[in-house]
């Protein structure tokens, strides 16, 4: 289940139930440049419920990540970037976009300096596949 990727799966599972989450997809890989990519797609029972989930998620992301930058190639898409590194020396980006009843979430972990363009390219490609 997609909820298992979040820090508190019980809380995330309840949020997903509230917005009538239907199914999801999660894939993780390491690029040839060493960037760790975590892609998640959440599908809800309606575009309205997907928008509700997205709005709640964006509010939480704003508190946790700070200011987001728009992704021109994915209308409505946002990327948050952290220049600070984790215990393994990686900096992260978090990108999201909503397409109908599907929310795409992409997290990258990169060696510094963090480059939002990597996440933006991947998210734009996913956006174009869903449109």
C-alpha positions, 0 to 999 in steps of 0.5 A, a space after each residue: 500500500 502506498 501509505 506504507 511509504 509515509 512516516 506514520 502509515 496509520 495516520 496517512 492511511 486514515 487520510 487516504 480513506 477520508 478522501 476515498 483513495 482507490 489505488 496507488 502505484 509506487 516505484 523507486 529507483 536510482 538514476 545513473 547519476 546516483 539520484 534516488 527517485 521515489 515516485 508515487 501515484 494516488 488515485 481517488 474516486 473523483 477529481 473533487 476528492 483528489 483536489 481535497 487530498 492535494 490541498 491538505 497535502 500542500 498545506 502540510 508540505 508548506 509547513 514542513 518544506 517551506 516555499 514551493 516553486 511552480 513547474 512550468 511544464 506541469 501546470 499546477 505542479 510544485 517543487 519544494 527543495 531542501 538544501 540541508 542534507 540528511 544523515 546520509 549526505 543527501 538533499 531532497 526535493 518533493 514535487 507534486 501535481 494533480 491530474 484529474 483524480 490522480 495526484 503524482 508525488 515525487 521525492 528525489 534524494 541527491 548529493 548536493 547541491 540539490 537540483 530541482 530541475 531533475 525532479 521537474 523533468 521527471 514530474 513533467 514526464 509523468 504529467 504528460 503521460 496522464 494528460 
